[in-house]
Amino acid sequence: DAKTTQPPSMDCAEGRAANLPCNHSTISGNEYVYWYRQIHSQGPQYIIHGLKNNETNEMASLIITEDRKSSTLILPHATLRDTAVYYCIVESSNYKLTFGKGTLLTVNP
Amino acid sequence: GAGVSQSPSNKVTEKGKDVELRCDPISGHTALYWYRQRLGQGLEFLIYFQGNSAPDKSGLPSDRFSAERTGESVSTLTIQRTQQEDSAVYLCASTLETMGGMGSGELFFGEGSRLTVL
């Protein structure tokens, strides 16, 4: 059974915030939420990860609900170069991360 | 180079031939991973190296697949007697992290080797 559920696709207007949801209702206490993205024909790229607290870095923000059963990745000002497949992964370490099908985010001009 | 380097970037082979795919991780990274990505699919874990040993080979699809790592650096993934279903992009990643640990949480991926078996 998949640990995470993501919508298969989303659209966002350039310059707007992109909010990508992820459900992980069976997450356990020692599991982290990781986000990666994969731009067409490239290897995956790490974005951010968190355990309980919200996190922010130069690429994105990660909002994790208090019960930790869902999270949202926020790209504050999406650009055309942010068009990619975004993977939400739940794992207790970065060993053997399981990548599902992710969400294809298309940023439109 | 500064990143994970994989070669060849593209390989076309005939069914039944053996292929070797190479991965040069980031210098100093102790952990190395191989993943496979079939067209339109997510990534499948194949094998994980910590140093030169492989504590987890559980993702290797069959005994035609093997991998080794030497000098805590370069790794090769070998596929013997290739089949058409082996066609995929094979991705390598490395990190400073040790098994079960967290570190930065970041795996650094190469661009992949695209294998096409005719």
Backbone of each chain as ProteinMPNN parsed JSONL, in Angstrom:
{"seq_chain_A": "DAKTTQPPSMDCAEGRAANLPCNHSTISGNEYVYWYRQIHSQGPQYIIHGLKNNETNEMASLIITEDRKSSTLILPHATLRDTAVYYCIVESSNYKLTFGKGTLLTVNP", "coords_chain_A": {"N_chain_A": [[0.835, -1.195, 0.0], [0.449, 2.249, -0.807], [2.164, 4.863, 0.864], [1.59, 7.484, 0.634], [-0.701, 9.859, -0.811], [-1.315, 11.622, -3.706], [-2.576, 14.203, -5.866], [-2.888, 13.483, -9.352], [-2.301, 15.494, -11.211], [-1.796, 19.061, -11.544], [-2.501, 22.521, -12.153], [-1.019, 25.755, -12.456], [-0.815, 29.285, -12.397], [1.746, 31.289, -13.77], [3.834, 33.055, -11.546], [2.05, 32.968, -9.496], [1.25, 31.418, -6.299], [1.999, 28.006, -5.878], [0.335, 25.321, -4.56], [0.819, 22.271, -3.366], [-0.783, 19.362, -2.484], [-0.571, 16.626, -0.115], [-1.498, 13.531, 1.124], [-0.964, 11.58, 3.974], [-1.984, 9.572, 5.8], [-1.343, 7.384, 7.373], [1.064, 7.813, 8.547], [3.862, 7.296, 10.677], [5.315, 7.952, 13.948], [8.105, 8.336, 13.72], [8.605, 8.947, 11.149], [9.574, 10.928, 8.384], [8.535, 13.608, 6.235], [9.252, 13.964, 2.944], [10.008, 15.971, 0.101], [10.513, 15.804, -3.325], [11.389, 16.775, -6.67], [10.995, 16.239, -10.207], [12.172, 17.28, -13.074], [11.422, 17.147, -16.524], [13.138, 14.513, -18.1], [15.316, 14.666, -16.424], [17.261, 13.824, -13.447], [15.751, 13.216, -10.2], [15.257, 15.952, -7.908], [16.06, 17.141, -4.756], [13.841, 18.89, -2.575], [12.763, 19.689, -0.006], [12.38, 18.743, 3.46], [10.618, 17.504, 6.373], [9.629, 16.963, 9.803], [7.764, 17.478, 12.032], [7.419, 20.189, 12.428], [6.704, 23.186, 10.549], [8.571, 23.932, 7.626], [10.945, 25.937, 5.872], [12.757, 26.842, 3.011], [15.056, 28.092, 0.527], [13.801, 27.281, -1.751], [11.16, 26.398, -1.263], [8.202, 26.088, 0.877], [7.162, 23.969, 3.517], [4.281, 22.775, 4.832], [3.001, 21.115, 7.507], [0.317, 19.357, 8.82], [-1.118, 19.478, 12.135], [-1.807, 16.951, 13.135], [-0.231, 15.495, 11.529], [-1.122, 14.083, 9.34], [-1.361, 15.002, 6.832], [0.174, 17.124, 4.342], [1.429, 20.144, 2.814], [3.105, 21.358, 0.061], [4.533, 24.378, -0.749], [5.154, 26.499, -3.365], [6.171, 29.624, -3.573], [6.147, 31.633, -5.611], [5.486, 30.655, -8.484], [7.336, 29.642, -11.351], [7.852, 29.162, -14.901], [9.846, 27.298, -15.058], [9.396, 25.701, -12.933], [7.708, 23.721, -13.665], [7.105, 20.368, -13.379], [7.294, 16.956, -12.15], [6.177, 16.368, -8.94], [7.141, 14.798, -6.037], [5.899, 13.397, -3.103], [7.081, 11.975, -0.217], [7.131, 9.585, 2.334], [9.096, 8.533, 4.919], [11.29, 6.839, 7.204], [13.919, 7.408, 7.174], [16.371, 8.686, 4.877], [17.065, 6.52, 3.536], [16.358, 4.22, 1.048], [14.133, 5.543, -0.194], [10.793, 5.686, -1.284], [9.437, 6.31, -4.275], [6.456, 7.412, -5.592], [3.965, 8.014, -8.085], [3.594, 10.724, -8.056], [2.782, 14.279, -8.445], [2.025, 15.938, -11.366], [2.938, 19.074, -11.948], [1.952, 21.781, -13.785], [3.035, 24.817, -14.855], [1.601, 27.618, -16.074], [1.922, 30.191, -18.555]], "CA_chain_A": [[0.0, 0.0, 0.0], [1.191, 3.485, -0.879], [2.134, 5.632, 2.092], [1.144, 8.85, 0.341], [-1.652, 10.068, -1.898], [-1.181, 12.939, -4.316], [-3.337, 14.32, -7.123], [-2.0, 13.185, -10.48], [-1.866, 16.687, -11.924], [-2.294, 20.365, -11.113], [-2.059, 23.65, -12.954], [-0.78, 26.971, -11.695], [-0.411, 30.412, -13.244], [3.072, 31.84, -13.489], [3.839, 34.146, -10.584], [1.165, 32.632, -8.378], [1.726, 30.353, -5.419], [1.552, 26.648, -6.169], [0.129, 24.575, -3.313], [0.699, 20.858, -3.723], [-1.185, 18.609, -1.296], [-0.169, 15.224, 0.035], [-2.092, 12.842, 2.268], [-0.161, 10.474, 4.52], [-2.764, 9.342, 7.021], [-0.784, 6.289, 8.18], [2.434, 8.17, 8.922], [4.184, 6.976, 12.064], [5.977, 9.032, 14.667], [9.504, 8.554, 13.355], [8.711, 9.126, 9.701], [9.678, 12.268, 7.856], [7.913, 13.913, 4.943], [10.223, 14.495, 1.991], [9.529, 16.362, -1.222], [11.459, 15.878, -4.431], [10.742, 17.023, -7.949], [11.718, 15.717, -11.353], [11.929, 17.988, -14.321], [11.463, 16.184, -17.624], [14.422, 13.977, -18.576], [16.396, 14.876, -15.464], [17.129, 13.073, -12.206], [14.998, 13.931, -9.164], [15.95, 17.003, -7.157], [15.538, 17.348, -3.403], [13.294, 20.21, -2.313], [12.634, 20.023, 1.407], [11.793, 17.678, 4.261], [10.252, 17.919, 7.719], [9.083, 15.939, 10.704], [6.534, 17.985, 12.654], [7.31, 21.631, 12.274], [6.765, 23.717, 9.196], [9.927, 24.21, 7.193], [11.087, 26.826, 4.722], [14.098, 27.086, 2.481], [15.065, 29.013, -0.612], [12.977, 26.75, -2.839], [9.752, 26.146, -0.963], [7.787, 25.913, 2.263], [6.444, 22.732, 3.794], [3.331, 22.918, 5.934], [2.544, 19.802, 7.975], [-0.789, 19.527, 9.76], [-0.759, 19.126, 13.517], [-1.893, 15.489, 13.297], [0.77, 14.963, 10.594], [-1.716, 13.183, 8.358], [-1.257, 15.59, 5.505], [1.102, 18.241, 4.226], [1.333, 20.937, 1.592], [4.321, 22.008, -0.421], [4.185, 25.671, -1.326], [6.123, 27.252, -4.15], [5.517, 30.927, -3.379], [5.984, 32.379, -6.865], [5.841, 29.627, -9.465], [7.835, 30.044, -12.665], [7.707, 28.105, -15.91], [10.852, 26.274, -14.785], [8.918, 24.832, -11.851], [6.916, 22.629, -14.234], [7.813, 19.13, -13.04], [6.554, 16.014, -11.301], [6.533, 16.579, -7.541], [6.942, 13.578, -5.264], [5.807, 13.458, -1.647], [7.576, 10.674, 0.244], [7.171, 9.426, 3.78], [10.098, 7.502, 5.236], [11.942, 7.096, 8.494], [15.238, 7.96, 6.875], [16.422, 8.84, 3.425], [17.411, 5.227, 2.976], [15.313, 3.507, 0.33], [12.945, 6.353, -0.42], [9.865, 5.103, -2.25], [8.842, 7.345, -5.113], [5.241, 7.02, -6.301], [3.805, 8.688, -9.387], [3.704, 12.153, -7.848], [1.866, 15.238, -9.062], [2.577, 16.744, -12.455], [2.569, 20.493, -11.857], [2.201, 22.556, -14.997], [2.945, 26.25, -14.641], [1.176, 28.221, -17.335], [2.255, 31.626, -18.673]], "C_chain_A": [[0.872, 1.248, 0.0], [1.063, 4.226, 0.443], [1.575, 7.019, 1.872], [0.151, 8.842, -0.813], [-1.509, 11.483, -2.394], [-2.082, 13.01, -5.547], [-2.392, 14.086, -8.289], [-1.504, 14.429, -11.206], [-2.496, 17.943, -11.325], [-1.776, 21.419, -12.079], [-1.908, 24.867, -12.059], [-0.377, 28.068, -12.678], [0.955, 30.926, -12.806], [2.961, 33.038, -12.555], [2.947, 33.919, -9.383], [1.816, 31.58, -7.496], [1.158, 29.016, -5.89], [1.489, 25.895, -4.851], [-0.129, 23.118, -3.659], [0.375, 20.044, -2.481], [-0.658, 17.179, -1.309], [-0.84, 14.665, 1.282], [-1.205, 11.683, 2.692], [-0.757, 10.092, 5.863], [-2.192, 8.253, 7.916], [0.644, 6.582, 8.634], [2.689, 7.813, 10.389], [5.136, 8.032, 12.632], [7.4, 9.338, 14.227], [9.695, 8.774, 11.858], [8.688, 10.6, 9.304], [8.862, 12.388, 6.571], [8.98, 14.575, 4.073], [9.488, 14.945, 0.732], [10.716, 16.436, -2.176], [10.677, 16.301, -5.667], [11.632, 16.511, -9.071], [11.262, 16.478, -12.591], [12.188, 17.009, -15.46], [12.887, 15.838, -18.044], [15.597, 14.281, -17.656], [16.211, 13.949, -14.272], [16.337, 13.876, -11.188], [15.887, 14.912, -8.398], [15.274, 17.164, -5.805], [14.996, 18.762, -3.26], [13.383, 20.534, -0.832], [12.184, 18.782, 2.159], [11.501, 18.204, 5.664], [9.677, 16.764, 8.511], [7.754, 16.395, 11.285], [6.318, 19.463, 12.362], [7.284, 22.029, 10.811], [8.206, 24.093, 8.874], [9.907, 25.139, 5.994], [12.537, 26.877, 4.309], [13.97, 27.966, 1.243], [14.167, 28.544, -1.753], [11.495, 26.758, -2.507], [9.499, 26.193, 0.535], [7.021, 24.611, 2.374], [5.58, 22.959, 5.025], [2.801, 21.535, 6.278], [1.439, 20.03, 8.997], [-0.392, 19.007, 11.14], [-0.825, 17.622, 13.752], [-0.948, 14.745, 12.355], [0.173, 14.053, 9.519], [-1.73, 13.772, 6.956], [-0.262, 16.738, 5.527], [0.879, 18.951, 2.902], [2.69, 21.538, 1.273], [3.896, 23.293, -1.111], [5.376, 26.246, -2.074], [5.568, 28.662, -4.229], [5.255, 31.721, -4.655], [6.419, 31.46, -8.009], [6.32, 30.261, -10.771], [7.669, 28.877, -13.626], [8.688, 26.966, -15.643], [10.459, 25.353, -13.635], [8.008, 23.721, -12.373], [7.701, 21.334, -14.084], [6.834, 18.174, -12.364], [7.077, 16.17, -9.884], [6.161, 15.333, -6.74], [6.921, 13.889, -3.775], [6.143, 12.06, -1.126], [7.589, 10.675, 1.766], [8.12, 8.271, 4.093], [10.788, 7.865, 6.534], [13.382, 7.561, 8.329], [15.299, 8.124, 5.372], [16.948, 7.579, 2.751], [16.197, 4.642, 2.276], [14.021, 4.312, 0.223], [12.095, 5.712, -1.502], [9.16, 6.223, -2.986], [7.608, 6.777, -5.811], [5.168, 7.733, -7.633], [3.799, 10.206, -9.269], [2.604, 12.965, -8.497], [2.587, 15.982, -10.168], [2.046, 18.163, -12.316], [2.939, 21.168, -13.164], [1.988, 24.024, -14.682], [2.693, 26.912, -15.993], [1.501, 29.708, -17.392], [1.005, 32.495, -18.609]], "O_chain_A": [[1.886, 1.317, 0.694], [0.003, 4.225, 1.068], [1.131, 7.667, 2.82], [0.159, 7.955, -1.666], [-1.572, 12.435, -1.616], [-2.324, 11.994, -6.199], [-1.219, 14.452, -8.22], [-0.405, 14.424, -11.759], [-3.556, 17.903, -10.7], [-0.751, 21.235, -12.735], [-2.582, 24.993, -11.036], [0.315, 27.811, -13.663], [1.264, 30.982, -11.616], [2.117, 33.915, -12.739], [3.075, 34.603, -8.367], [2.793, 30.938, -7.88], [-0.014, 28.917, -6.253], [2.472, 25.837, -4.112], [-1.187, 22.779, -4.188], [1.154, 20.028, -1.528], [-0.348, 16.611, -2.357], [-0.76, 15.254, 2.361], [-0.753, 10.899, 1.858], [-0.137, 10.257, 6.914], [-2.519, 8.199, 9.102], [1.352, 5.671, 9.064], [1.821, 8.01, 11.24], [5.677, 8.872, 11.913], [7.855, 10.476, 14.348], [10.823, 8.783, 11.365], [7.9, 11.395, 9.815], [8.546, 11.394, 5.918], [9.535, 15.614, 4.43], [8.471, 14.364, 0.352], [11.753, 17.031, -1.884], [9.451, 16.196, -5.704], [12.844, 16.367, -8.915], [10.138, 16.334, -13.071], [13.065, 16.151, -15.368], [13.718, 16.708, -18.304], [16.751, 14.164, -18.067], [15.145, 13.358, -14.096], [16.258, 15.099, -11.299], [17.096, 14.718, -8.266], [14.054, 17.307, -5.726], [15.596, 19.719, -3.749], [13.999, 21.525, -0.441], [11.655, 17.854, 1.547], [12.06, 19.215, 6.09], [9.292, 15.733, 7.96], [6.725, 15.76, 11.052], [5.206, 19.917, 12.092], [7.778, 21.306, 9.945], [8.96, 24.52, 9.748], [8.966, 25.128, 5.2], [13.435, 26.947, 5.147], [12.904, 28.511, 0.957], [13.813, 29.335, -2.627], [10.664, 27.083, -3.356], [10.418, 26.317, 1.345], [6.322, 24.202, 1.447], [6.072, 23.287, 6.105], [2.217, 20.862, 5.429], [1.608, 20.81, 9.934], [0.536, 18.211, 11.285], [-0.001, 17.071, 14.482], [-0.875, 13.516, 12.38], [0.911, 13.325, 8.855], [-2.081, 13.084, 5.998], [0.095, 17.254, 6.586], [0.23, 18.43, 1.995], [3.332, 22.151, 2.126], [3.002, 23.289, -1.957], [6.451, 26.454, -1.511], [4.563, 28.874, -4.908], [4.241, 32.411, -4.758], [7.571, 31.489, -8.441], [5.785, 31.27, -11.228], [7.383, 27.752, -13.217], [8.406, 25.81, -15.959], [11.115, 24.34, -13.393], [7.581, 22.864, -11.598], [8.816, 21.209, -14.589], [5.701, 18.538, -12.049], [8.284, 16.109, -9.653], [5.017, 14.878, -6.765], [7.812, 14.56, -3.254], [5.543, 11.075, -1.557], [8.006, 11.646, 2.398], [7.952, 7.163, 3.582], [10.863, 9.032, 6.916], [13.985, 8.06, 9.28], [14.367, 7.738, 4.667], [17.237, 7.571, 1.554], [15.116, 4.579, 2.862], [12.94, 3.802, 0.522], [12.614, 5.249, -2.517], [8.39, 6.986, -2.403], [7.697, 5.783, -6.533], [6.197, 8.025, -8.243], [3.978, 10.905, -10.266], [1.631, 12.426, -9.024], [3.635, 16.586, -9.94], [0.863, 18.424, -12.534], [4.092, 21.132, -13.595], [0.895, 24.431, -14.291], [3.482, 26.773, -16.927], [1.371, 30.411, -16.39], [1.1, 33.719, -18.691]]}, "seq_chain_B": "GAGVSQSPSNKVTEKGKDVELRCDPISGHTALYWYRQRLGQGLEFLIYFQGNSAPDKSGLPSDRFSAERTGESVSTLTIQRTQQEDSAVYLCASTLETMGGMGSGELFFGEGSRLTVL", "coords_chain_B": {"N_chain_B": [[33.818, 16.237, -11.349], [31.182, 18.202, -9.799], [28.762, 17.006, -9.264], [26.684, 13.994, -9.249], [27.711, 11.616, -11.514], [26.784, 9.827, -14.392], [27.203, 7.111, -16.635], [26.802, 5.086, -19.611], [24.968, 7.87, -21.05], [22.977, 7.212, -22.729], [21.965, 4.055, -23.9], [21.638, 1.626, -26.302], [20.718, -1.622, -26.852], [20.803, -5.063, -27.876], [18.41, -7.608, -27.284], [19.336, -10.035, -24.925], [21.993, -9.384, -24.734], [24.697, -8.319, -22.552], [24.87, -5.549, -20.292], [26.627, -2.753, -18.88], [26.352, -0.296, -16.476], [27.484, 2.801, -15.278], [28.292, 4.617, -12.303], [29.423, 7.557, -10.886], [29.743, 8.791, -7.818], [29.19, 11.722, -5.733], [32.155, 13.041, -4.446], [33.297, 11.645, -1.45], [30.834, 10.917, -0.508], [29.208, 8.476, 1.319], [27.075, 6.77, 1.018], [25.283, 5.112, -1.542], [22.935, 4.765, -4.13], [20.896, 2.843, -6.344], [18.307, 3.297, -8.649], [15.423, 2.5, -10.641], [13.573, 3.671, -13.396], [10.789, 3.243, -15.145], [9.147, 4.097, -18.228], [6.968, 6.747, -17.749], [6.458, 6.032, -15.161], [6.896, 5.852, -11.538], [9.854, 5.958, -9.423], [11.737, 2.996, -8.876], [13.267, 1.385, -6.221], [16.427, -0.193, -6.312], [19.002, -1.084, -5.239], [21.186, -0.531, -2.439], [24.153, 0.929, -1.291], [26.412, 1.037, 1.371], [29.328, 2.444, 1.96], [31.454, 0.076, 0.567], [29.86, -2.092, 0.759], [26.731, -3.83, 0.361], [24.03, -3.515, 2.029], [21.362, -3.808, 1.445], [19.799, -5.412, -1.016], [17.378, -5.805, -1.962], [15.722, -4.769, -3.911], [16.579, -5.562, -6.396], [15.553, -6.873, -9.452], [15.898, -9.46, -10.524], [18.111, -12.333, -10.75], [19.652, -11.653, -12.849], [20.505, -9.159, -12.54], [23.08, -7.274, -11.088], [25.286, -5.539, -8.847], [28.124, -3.595, -8.013], [30.47, -1.939, -5.871], [33.379, -0.076, -5.614], [36.273, 1.023, -3.793], [34.852, 2.76, -2.244], [33.627, 4.457, -3.943], [33.16, 4.607, -7.167], [30.418, 2.941, -8.759], [29.093, 0.076, -10.39], [26.392, -1.081, -12.275], [25.246, -4.048, -13.418], [23.594, -5.697, -16.004], [22.651, -8.746, -17.041], [22.092, -10.718, -19.981], [20.022, -9.133, -21.257], [16.585, -8.133, -21.287], [13.568, -7.076, -22.944], [11.883, -5.859, -21.123], [13.63, -4.698, -19.426], [14.166, -2.224, -20.299], [14.52, 1.102, -19.488], [15.07, 4.088, -17.499], [17.963, 4.261, -15.654], [18.79, 5.298, -12.548], [21.165, 6.847, -10.464], [22.06, 7.692, -7.143], [23.576, 9.612, -4.53], [24.682, 10.141, -1.13], [25.726, 11.646, 1.974], [24.731, 10.229, 4.022], [24.296, 7.691, 6.5], [23.021, 4.347, 6.878], [19.762, 4.27, 8.038], [19.987, 6.666, 9.241], [19.561, 10.282, 9.279], [20.685, 12.836, 8.541], [21.086, 15.378, 6.142], [18.903, 14.693, 4.75], [18.902, 14.691, 2.047], [19.114, 13.271, -1.094], [21.354, 13.099, -3.762], [20.915, 13.083, -7.111], [21.978, 11.566, -10.194], [21.876, 12.189, -13.77], [20.944, 9.995, -14.985], [20.922, 6.833, -16.795], [19.772, 5.962, -19.848], [18.341, 3.076, -20.896], [17.717, 1.075, -23.644], [16.301, -1.788, -24.803], [16.274, -3.751, -27.546]], "CA_chain_B": [[32.688, 17.148, -11.339], [30.592, 18.426, -8.494], [27.558, 16.228, -9.07], [26.721, 12.569, -9.549], [27.899, 11.435, -12.945], [26.426, 8.497, -14.847], [27.513, 6.827, -18.035], [26.517, 6.057, -20.656], [23.69, 8.551, -20.87], [22.029, 6.427, -23.523], [22.49, 2.77, -24.359], [20.699, 0.783, -27.033], [21.323, -2.939, -26.949], [19.923, -6.125, -28.36], [17.971, -8.597, -26.297], [20.28, -11.104, -24.68], [23.331, -8.856, -24.477], [24.954, -7.787, -21.218], [25.206, -4.127, -20.253], [27.167, -2.208, -17.637], [26.07, 1.121, -16.269], [28.452, 3.294, -14.304], [27.913, 5.784, -11.498], [30.451, 8.221, -10.085], [29.016, 9.617, -6.852], [29.877, 12.907, -5.242], [33.295, 12.635, -3.648], [33.094, 11.636, -0.003], [29.524, 10.382, -0.138], [29.376, 7.081, 1.704], [25.912, 5.987, 0.604], [25.006, 5.164, -2.983], [21.681, 4.079, -4.432], [20.436, 2.684, -7.716], [16.87, 3.236, -8.862], [15.014, 2.309, -12.022], [12.335, 4.385, -13.71], [10.2, 2.893, -16.431], [8.464, 5.209, -18.881], [5.707, 7.166, -17.156], [6.282, 5.455, -13.829], [7.735, 6.381, -10.47], [11.151, 5.307, -9.267], [11.812, 1.741, -8.122], [14.546, 1.155, -5.561], [17.099, -1.436, -6.701], [20.051, -1.503, -4.32], [21.783, 0.526, -1.627], [25.502, 0.663, -0.808], [27.015, 1.835, 2.428], [30.713, 2.1, 1.639], [31.517, -0.899, -0.531], [28.97, -3.221, 0.983], [25.341, -3.589, -0.029], [23.163, -4.114, 3.038], [20.011, -4.046, 0.949], [19.727, -5.686, -2.447], [16.042, -6.361, -2.11], [15.021, -4.257, -5.068], [17.058, -6.12, -7.67], [14.398, -7.625, -9.952], [16.207, -10.865, -10.788], [19.551, -12.622, -10.623], [20.391, -11.085, -13.991], [20.963, -7.841, -12.1], [24.061, -7.246, -10.013], [25.955, -4.247, -8.726], [29.249, -3.559, -7.102], [31.055, -0.62, -5.623], [34.767, -0.207, -5.211], [36.951, 2.218, -3.303], [33.835, 3.652, -1.693], [33.398, 5.493, -4.948], [32.43, 4.219, -8.379], [29.586, 1.753, -8.73], [28.598, -0.387, -11.68], [25.198, -1.922, -12.297], [25.363, -4.95, -14.568], [22.397, -6.459, -16.361], [23.034, -9.817, -17.95], [21.034, -11.285, -20.837], [18.965, -8.125, -21.165], [15.249, -8.379, -21.822], [12.91, -5.828, -23.328], [11.302, -5.214, -19.943], [14.678, -3.976, -18.703], [14.228, -0.863, -20.846], [14.164, 2.076, -18.459], [16.156, 4.974, -17.09], [18.573, 3.798, -14.414], [19.251, 6.487, -11.835], [22.06, 6.662, -9.33], [22.049, 8.81, -6.198], [24.514, 9.444, -3.42], [24.492, 11.026, 0.008], [26.639, 11.419, 3.096], [24.011, 9.598, 5.107], [24.446, 6.267, 6.792], [21.75, 3.629, 6.929], [18.902, 4.525, 9.184], [20.172, 8.011, 9.762], [18.802, 11.325, 8.596], [21.534, 13.829, 7.904], [20.371, 16.473, 5.509], [17.721, 14.176, 4.094], [18.959, 14.958, 0.617], [19.792, 12.413, -2.04], [21.775, 13.802, -4.971], [20.735, 12.169, -8.229], [22.554, 11.813, -11.495], [20.909, 12.409, -14.854], [20.412, 8.702, -15.39], [21.327, 6.132, -18.023], [18.569, 5.446, -20.517], [18.617, 1.788, -21.538], [16.687, 0.571, -24.559], [16.596, -3.15, -25.244], [15.48, -4.013, -28.754]], "C_chain_B": [[32.056, 17.234, -9.973], [29.411, 17.517, -8.225], [27.783, 14.75, -9.308], [26.768, 12.405, -11.064], [27.568, 10.002, -13.335], [26.796, 8.336, -16.312], [27.171, 5.373, -18.359], [25.188, 6.772, -20.391], [22.583, 7.831, -21.631], [22.7, 5.15, -23.982], [21.376, 2.013, -25.055], [21.391, -0.561, -27.221], [20.306, -3.936, -27.478], [19.582, -7.07, -27.221], [19.013, -9.701, -26.179], [21.711, -10.641, -24.412], [23.46, -8.404, -23.015], [25.266, -6.293, -21.32], [25.76, -3.763, -18.882], [26.884, -0.72, -17.59], [26.944, 1.602, -15.115], [27.916, 4.525, -13.571], [29.128, 6.286, -10.732], [29.74, 9.137, -9.095], [29.806, 10.881, -6.518], [30.988, 12.455, -4.294], [32.99, 12.734, -2.155], [31.743, 11.106, 0.439], [29.643, 8.887, 0.132], [28.241, 6.2, 1.198], [25.624, 6.2, -0.878], [23.803, 4.288, -3.274], [21.521, 3.935, -5.935], [18.915, 2.568, -7.717], [16.62, 2.984, -10.348], [13.707, 3.061, -12.228], [11.878, 3.991, -15.109], [9.397, 4.074, -16.942], [7.128, 5.503, -18.196], [5.453, 6.656, -15.75], [7.14, 6.181, -12.791], [9.041, 5.61, -10.39], [11.026, 4.031, -8.451], [13.211, 1.616, -7.52], [15.135, -0.178, -6.014], [18.059, -1.923, -5.624], [20.664, -0.288, -3.635], [23.169, 0.067, -1.178], [25.821, 1.6, 0.347], [28.509, 1.494, 2.377], [30.705, 1.159, 0.449], [30.576, -2.077, -0.342], [27.524, -2.822, 0.693], [24.414, -4.251, 0.977], [21.752, -4.413, 2.541], [20.034, -4.174, -0.568], [18.309, -6.076, -2.832], [15.302, -5.891, -3.345], [15.495, -4.818, -6.399], [16.01, -7.082, -8.213], [14.667, -9.102, -10.207], [17.696, -11.078, -10.645], [20.338, -12.19, -11.855], [20.986, -9.727, -13.637], [21.987, -8.0, -10.976], [24.704, -5.867, -9.982], [27.125, -4.401, -7.786], [29.732, -2.125, -6.958], [32.458, -0.841, -5.11], [35.327, 1.123, -4.733], [36.023, 3.235, -2.697], [33.547, 4.782, -2.657], [32.531, 4.924, -6.064], [31.605, 2.96, -8.157], [29.201, 1.381, -10.161], [27.385, -1.281, -11.46], [25.278, -2.747, -13.569], [24.047, -5.676, -14.776], [22.828, -7.485, -17.394], [21.823, -10.276, -18.759], [19.81, -10.359, -20.835], [17.689, -8.566, -21.862], [14.599, -7.031, -22.139], [12.324, -5.106, -22.121], [12.346, -4.507, -19.082], [14.812, -2.539, -19.206], [13.691, 0.129, -19.826], [15.297, 3.076, -18.327], [16.661, 4.473, -15.741], [19.255, 4.99, -13.752], [20.119, 6.099, -10.648], [21.967, 7.899, -8.448], [23.081, 8.548, -5.118], [24.198, 10.446, -2.326], [25.534, 10.718, 1.064], [26.044, 10.483, 4.118], [24.353, 8.13, 5.29], [23.068, 5.648, 6.98], [20.992, 3.925, 8.202], [19.036, 5.911, 9.736], [19.394, 9.041, 8.962], [19.689, 12.33, 7.874], [20.72, 14.947, 7.315], [19.084, 15.996, 4.879], [17.781, 14.284, 2.589], [19.75, 13.907, -0.125], [20.13, 13.255, -3.258], [21.731, 12.799, -6.118], [21.561, 12.584, -9.433], [21.457, 11.993, -12.525], [20.331, 11.098, -15.381], [21.044, 8.146, -16.651], [20.067, 5.536, -18.632], [18.939, 4.187, -21.283], [17.433, 1.388, -22.397], [17.135, -0.795, -25.058], [15.669, -3.477, -26.404], [15.104, -5.485, -28.872]], "O_chain_B": [[32.356, 16.433, -9.089], [29.082, 17.273, -7.064], [28.907, 14.303, -9.536], [25.965, 12.986, -11.793], [28.021, 9.062, -12.682], [26.718, 9.27, -17.109], [27.24, 4.515, -17.48], [24.382, 6.307, -19.585], [21.419, 7.84, -21.232], [23.858, 5.158, -24.401], [20.31, 1.785, -24.485], [22.525, -0.62, -27.698], [19.105, -3.669, -27.516], [20.383, -7.29, -26.312], [19.504, -10.23, -27.176], [22.538, -11.41, -23.924], [22.464, -8.145, -22.338], [25.849, -5.833, -22.302], [25.416, -4.37, -17.867], [27.144, 0.012, -18.544], [27.121, 0.907, -14.115], [27.196, 5.349, -14.135], [29.779, 5.526, -10.016], [29.187, 10.161, -9.496], [30.936, 11.069, -6.967], [30.778, 11.59, -3.444], [32.5, 13.751, -1.664], [31.524, 10.87, 1.628], [30.116, 8.128, -0.713], [28.437, 5.005, 0.976], [25.708, 7.315, -1.394], [23.674, 3.194, -2.724], [21.953, 4.794, -6.703], [18.321, 1.852, -6.911], [17.485, 3.22, -11.192], [12.845, 3.088, -11.349], [12.491, 4.355, -16.112], [9.011, 4.951, -16.169], [6.27, 4.628, -18.078], [4.361, 6.827, -15.208], [7.99, 7.007, -13.126], [9.296, 4.716, -11.197], [10.3, 3.987, -7.458], [14.213, 1.729, -8.226], [14.423, -1.178, -6.092], [17.941, -3.052, -5.15], [20.662, 0.821, -4.169], [23.331, -1.07, -0.733], [25.535, 2.796, 0.3], [28.903, 0.378, 2.716], [30.034, 1.411, -0.553], [30.505, -2.962, -1.195], [27.15, -1.652, 0.768], [24.046, -5.414, 0.81], [21.029, -5.194, 3.159], [20.254, -3.208, -1.298], [18.078, -6.617, -3.913], [14.354, -6.542, -3.785], [14.869, -4.569, -7.429], [15.613, -8.014, -7.515], [13.749, -9.917, -10.116], [18.455, -10.13, -10.444], [21.558, -12.345, -11.898], [21.855, -9.212, -14.34], [21.779, -8.766, -10.035], [24.668, -5.126, -10.964], [27.113, -5.234, -6.879], [29.454, -1.248, -7.775], [32.691, -1.703, -4.263], [34.926, 2.193, -5.191], [36.341, 4.422, -2.632], [33.262, 5.91, -2.254], [31.318, 4.781, -5.913], [32.029, 2.035, -7.464], [29.01, 2.243, -11.018], [27.37, -2.127, -10.566], [25.367, -2.201, -14.668], [23.461, -6.205, -13.832], [23.307, -7.141, -18.475], [20.686, -10.228, -18.289], [18.71, -10.764, -20.458], [17.71, -9.266, -22.874], [15.035, -5.986, -21.656], [12.273, -3.876, -22.097], [12.005, -3.805, -18.13], [15.506, -1.73, -18.59], [12.558, 0.012, -19.361], [16.346, 2.936, -18.955], [15.884, 4.286, -14.805], [20.165, 5.602, -14.311], [19.831, 5.142, -9.93], [21.814, 9.016, -8.942], [23.417, 7.399, -4.829], [23.538, 11.459, -2.556], [26.152, 9.653, 1.048], [26.754, 9.986, 4.992], [24.662, 7.426, 4.328], [22.081, 6.347, 7.21], [21.533, 3.836, 9.304], [18.272, 6.302, 10.619], [18.641, 8.683, 8.056], [19.452, 12.634, 6.705], [19.762, 15.415, 7.931], [18.245, 16.816, 4.505], [16.793, 13.994, 1.915], [20.921, 13.673, 0.175], [19.302, 14.031, -3.735], [22.431, 11.786, -6.094], [21.813, 13.766, -9.668], [20.269, 11.955, -12.206], [19.352, 11.094, -16.128], [21.618, 8.874, -17.461], [19.386, 4.716, -18.015], [19.752, 4.227, -22.206], [16.292, 1.365, -21.936], [18.203, -0.939, -25.653], [14.446, -3.479, -26.264], [14.437, -5.877, -29.829]]}, "name": "protein", "num_of_chains": 2, "seq": "DAKTTQPPSMDCAEGRAANLPCNHSTISGNEYVYWYRQIHSQGPQYIIHGLKNNETNEMASLIITEDRKSSTLILPHATLRDTAVYYCIVESSNYKLTFGKGTLLTVNPGAGVSQSPSNKVTEKGKDVELRCDPISGHTALYWYRQRLGQGLEFLIYFQGNSAPDKSGLPSDRFSAERTGESVSTLTIQRTQQEDSAVYLCASTLETMGGMGSGELFFGEGSRLTVL"}
